[in-house]
């Protein structure tokens, strides 16, 4: 190693050390700020709000209008430390104008409720003037809330339920670049509707510029966001008019009105089913048709969804998502072994004849046509194909993209550990995986044949590609880095084995 390379390695090491120190400091500050806020709810010490909770959810309800203004998932802490509060789906922030809440009732009415009855896991609100009541309680089904609006004398209106949301990301979603902010901020956010006519249609909020209404029996409507979300789920007993409204007074509104819920002109009540919880595919599939589509799997969702199914199956035995990713990656590589073997054999042949190709390039440097003709003759003679190495890349790319979206959106990976990696959904805080990928990529480069007569500038760019990719992977979730490292390591082993079989390893 020359002195220049030594200096470069030292600079990289010191830069990573400083980056690690800065990231650790920022993480400590984030944890401290969060723990300092525990117990200091946005709605604390306000008589206008009541709280109810069970083992999974903690809700804050506005007494006057019955809105659910805060919902925390108690089993999914914001920080991976003791004493952390649960992740907020609904909520408000003192540091911004962001608000997200659920509201239901009867169209045309503006109630002024007061608490009629209250328990640890339910509350009954009553408006004596309108003679209407609202009961908020937890369903027997996990992460579901029952909201029953009733009118003793009947109401000339329609039952409705809606989600009200201002612009902005989820309150407790990590924003720091080395906390997964790049991936979190790129996750899809928007309103989604499932009906009899269309099992899944979605739109980003900024694209909602005019009202949308869809009539359907059953179905659901939700606001899609990273890891956790809320959905209002219809039943088979009613016809629902699902709607999405453009922003008004700072809020986007989405929900439904219940059509024909009464045989008379009066409506006496309706029970709304509200899901507030994690985006776990196998769980969502049991709640409502097509609800699992709320997990954004990207362009290759038809590949990503079976991948998640297989990983779920593997994890049910190994009980470690990190090991599951390793095992699943090896299985994928084994499945593609015939394709990669054929490609690597072609590349091995190309590697063996590279000196001869360079000699042809030099001999016919003033006659490009003759050089091309001789090059093709030599390649055909030895069965070499310059595009052979691209074949496995093109075939595996859809699977890589599908796996990328699957790992990016899997809430199961959040705070899932493997060895000294405490959170596979966040970037590797020790930079081991990005560095390992860079080393493996460098070794792969040395195996791959360099095209004859490659431009020196292009050769230099290719030389530093491993460094560029390693820097890029600093901001990728550790789970995705783990997959890429294992994938590259297995592929390097396959390539070395086939090169040795073809006698191409000793070629200079």
N, C-alpha and C positions, 0 to 999 in steps of 0.2 A: 504494500500500500504506500503510495507516494504522499508527500507532505500535504499536498493540496486536498487529497481525499480525506486525510486525517483531520485537517481543519474543518472540512465540510461536515464530517461525521460529528465532530465536537460541537459545531454550531447547531446541528439538528438536535443533538442530545440536550444541550442547554435550553434550546427553544422549547422542546417538549417538557422539560423539567419546569420551566417557568409557566408554561401553559397548564400543566398539572396543578401547580401551586395556586395559580389564579382560579382555576376551576374549582378546586377544593374549597378555597376561601368563599367563592360565590355560592357554592352549595351550602356551606355552613351558615352563611347569612340568610339564605332562603329558608332553611330549616328553623333558624332562630326566629325570624320574622313570623313564620307560620305558627310556631308554638306560642309565641307571645300573643297571637291573636285568638288562641283557643279560649273559648268562653266569652269572648268579646264579639258576639254576633252583631251583625248589622241591625238586627231587630231587638237587641237586648234591652231589658228594662222599659219596654214599650207596652203599655196595657192594650194597645190595639192589635196585638198579635198573640196567638196561642201556638204551642208546640205539642206534637204527638210523635211517637216513635215506636218501632219494634226492633227486632234484631238486625234488620237490614237497612231500614230507612229512617231518617229523621226529617220531619216536615215542620215548616213554619207556615201558619195560615193567618191571613189578614181577617180579622173578625168582621169588619164593616161590610166587605163585599165577598168574603169567602174564598178569595184567591189563594192558591198555594204559591207563596212567594219565595220559599227556599226548600230545596230537597237535597239532602246529603246522603251519600251511599256509605254507610258505616263500615262496611267490609272492604272498602277501597280507599285507604287513607291518601291524603294529598302527598304527604312525605312518608318515607319508609322508616319511620321511627315511632317509638312508643309515645302515646299522647297526641298523635296527629288526628286532626278532624277528617271526616269523610269528604270525598270529592263532591263538589256541588254541581248539580245539573241545573236546577232553578236557583236563582239568587240575584243579589245586587252587590255592587262594590262601592265602597266609600271613595276609592281612588279613581273611579271613572263613572260615566253615566250609564254603564251597561246594566240592563235588567232583563230578566227572563222569568216568566211566571205562567201558571195555568189558571184559567177561569172558566166557570160554567154557570148555568142558570137558565132563565127564560128570556127570550127576546122581548124587547120593549120595556123591561123592568130594570130599575136601579135600586136594589135592596139596601137596607141598612140593618145588617144582622147584629144580634147580640148573642152571647154564649148561653145556650139553654141547658146543655149537659156536656160533661167533659170527663174523659178517662185518660189513662196513659197512652192508649193506642186509638182513640177516637175522639171526635168532637161533634156536637150537634149545635148548629146555629139557627136562630129563628128571628124572623121579622114579623112582629105582631101587627103592623099596619097592613102589610100585603098578605099576611097569613101564609107565608111560605117558609120552608125550612131547608137546610142543607146538612147532610151527614157525611163527614169525611172519616173513613176508616180504612184499615188495611185488609186486603183480600187474603184468602187462604193461599193464593198463588204467590210465590216469592216476587218481590219487587213490583207488585201491582197494588194500586190504590183504588178504592171504590168511592165514588162521589155520587151521592143520591140527592137529587133536587126534587122536592115535592111541594105541591100546592093543595091544601086541604079542600078548597072550594073550586079548584080548577083555574087555569089561566088561559086567556085567549092569546096564546103565543106559541113559540116552538122551544123545545129544549135545545140547548147548544153547549158545546164545549170547545175551548180554543187554547192555543199556545200563543203567547205574546212575547215577542223578542226584539230587542234593539240590535243594531249591528255590533259585531265584535266576536272574539273567540271565547270559548268556555272559560269560566273564571279561574279554575285551578289547573289549567293546562300549562305545562312547562313551556317557557318561551326562550330560554337561553340556548345558544347555538350548541354548546356542549352538554346540554340537558335533553337534546332531541328536538329543539325548536325548529330546525329546518324541516324535519319530517312532520312534526305536529302542525306547523303552519301551512304545509302543502296538502294536508288531508282535506278531503271534500267536506264542504258544509253547504247545506241547502235543505229545502223542504221536499218531502217525498210523500207520494200518495199511492195506495194500492186499492184498486177497485175491481169489479167484475170485468170491466172492459179492458183494463190495462193493469197487469199484476204489479208493475213498478214504473212510476214516472217521477222524475225529479228535476228540480231547477234550483240554481243558486239564487240567493235572495236578491242580488243586484239585477237579476234578469226578470224579476217580478215587477212589471211595469203596468199591468192591468189585471183586474180581478179574474180569477179562475174558479169555475164551479163544475163539479162532477157528481151526478146522482149514482148511487150504488147501494146494493144490499151488502151488508157486512163491510169488509175492508178496514183500512186504517190510514192515519195521517201522522206524520212525525217530522221533527226537525233533526236532520242528520248531522252528527258531528263526531269528533274523535273519541273512541273508546266507550263513551256513555251517552245515552240519549233518552228522550221522552217520546212516547207514542200514545195517541188516543185510538183505542181499538173498538171497532163497531161489532155488533152482533148480527146473527142471521134473522132476527125478529123484526128488524126495522129497515127502512130506506133512509139513507143518509145523504145529505147534500154537502159534500166535502168542498171546502173553499180555501183559497189563498188570496190574500189581499195585499196590494202594494203598501209601502211604508206610509204611515200617517201618524203625525205627531210623534215621530221618532220610533214607531213600532211597526213591525211586520206581524200580521195576524194570520193564523192558519188553524183550521178546525172543521167542525161540522155543525149543521142543524139537523134535528131529527124530523123527518117528513112522515106524516101519517102515523104518528105515535099514538093517536087516539081516534076512535070511531066517531066521536062527536067533535064539536068545535073547541072543546076545552081540553087542556093538557093537565094531567094530575101529577105526573112525575116521570123521571127517567134516571136510570143508574148509568153513570159513565165509568168506563174502564180505562184507567191510566197506567201505563207502564213507565217506570223510571228506573233504569238499571244499565248493566253492562252489555256490550255487544258481543255476546257469546253465541256463535252460530247454532250449535246443537240445541241451545236453550230457546233461542228465538223461533226456531222451526216448530216448536211445540205450542207456541202461544197464538200464532195467527198465520194464515197462509201468506207466504212471501215476505214475512217480516225479517227473515235472515238476509234479504237483499239490501237491508239498511246498512249492512257492512260493505263498504265500497271496496270491491275487489279489482277495480280498474278494467282495462280493455279485455284482459284474458281471464275474466271472472269464471268462465266455464272450465278453466284449468285450475284456478286458485281454489275454488270451492271443494273440488275433490281432494286437493292437496291438504286442506284444512281437515277434511274428514279422515284422511289417512293418518295425519299427525295426531289427531285426537285419539285414534285407535292405538297408535304406538305409545302415546303418553299415558294411556290407561294402564299400561304394563310397566313402563319405566319410571313414571311419576317424576319426570324432569324434562322441562321443555328444552333445555339446552341439549341434553342427550337425544331427545326426540329429533331436533334439527339435524344433529350429526348423523343419526341413523337414517333419517329420511333422505338426506343429501347423498349418502353412500348408495342407497337403494336407487335413486334417480340415476346416478352415474353407472350403476350396473345395468340398468334398463337401457341406457344409451351406449353400452359397450360396443355392439356391432357397428354402430355409426362412427364412433370415435376411432375404433380400430382401423377401419378402412381409410379414414382420413389421415391418421398418424402414419400408416404405411406409405401413403402417397407423399407425405411430408418427409419421411425418412429417406425415400428414394431421391427426393429433391435435395435433401441435405448431403447425400453421398455424391451427387453430381455437381454440387455448387462450385468446387474448384474448376471443373471442366467448363462450366458455364461462364465463369469469370475469364477463363482463357479465351473462349470464343468472343466474348465482349471486347477483350483487348485486341484480338487478332483482326476483328472486323469493325474496329472503332470508327472507321471512315465510311462504312457501308452498312447502314442500319438494316436494310432489307435482307442482306445476306446474313447478318448476325441473327436476325429474327428467325430466318429459315433454318439455320444450323441449330439454334436453340431449341426449336420445336422438334427437330429430328432427334436430338439427344434426349429430350424429355419423353418423347413417344417410345424411344428404345428402352428406356429404363422405367417406364410406367409412372413417371412423375407428373403431378398436376399442381400448378402454382395456386389454384383456387381450392385445392383439397382441404386446406386447413380452415376454410371459411364454412364448409358444410356443417360441421357440428355446432358451430357458433350460431348459424341461422336456425338450425333445428331446435337448439336449446334455448334460444333467446325468448320465445314466448313463455317457456316454463320459468325462466329467470324473472321475467317481468311479473308473471302471475304470482310467483313466490315472494317477490318484492312487495307487492300490494298486500298479500296475505299476512306477511310478517309485520308490515307497517301498521296494520289495522287490528291485529290480534291483541285484545285486552288481556288475554291469558299470559302474555309475555311481560306485562307490567309488573315490575318488582319480582319477576321470576329470576332465580339465581342459578349460576353454574360456576362452581369454584369461587374465585375471588371477584367474579362479575355479579354484582348484587341486583342489577336491573338490565335484563336483556332487551328491553324496549328503548333504552337510552344508549347513547354512544359509549364506547369503551373508555372509562376514565383513566385507564393505565396505558392506552394506546398500543397494547400488545397485539391485538387483532389487525389493526391497520398496518403495523410494522411487519407482522407475519405475512400479510398479503403482499406487501411490497417485495419481500425477500423471495416468496414463491413465484411472483411474477417475473422477477429478475432471473431466477433459475429457468423458468419457462422460456424466457427470451433467448437464453444461451442455447437451448435445445432447438428452437425454431430456426430453420435456415434463413439466412439473410439474402434477399433477392440480389441477383447478380447486378453489379453496377449501381447499387443504391446511391442516391445523392447523399453527400456527406452531411448536409444540413438535416435531411430527413433521418439519417442514421443517428444524429445527436438527439433529435426529438424523441425517437424511439428509445434511446438509451435512458432518458429521464422519465419515461412514461410510468415506471413503477413508483417513483417518488410522487408524481402528480396524483396517481390513483390513491396512494397511501394518505396523502393530505386530504383528498376528497372523502375518504372513508373515515376520517376523524369525526365526521358529523353524521355518519350513518348509525342506525341502531346496532347494538352489539350482536343481536340475533342475525341480522342480515350480513354483518361482517363475518360472523361465525360460519354461516352457510357458504359464503364466498371463499373463505379460507379452506374449509373442508373440501369444497368443490374443486378448488385449484390444486390442493395437495393430492387428491385422488387422481385428478387428470394428469398431474405431473408424474405420478407413479405409473399410470397407464402408458404415458408417452415414453418414459424412460425404458419401461419393459419392452415395448414394441420396437423402439429404436435399437435396443440391444439385440433383439431377435433378428432385426434386419441388418445388423452390422453397421449402424449409422452413428453410434456413439463415438467412435474413434476418428471420425472424419473431421478434419480441420477446416 
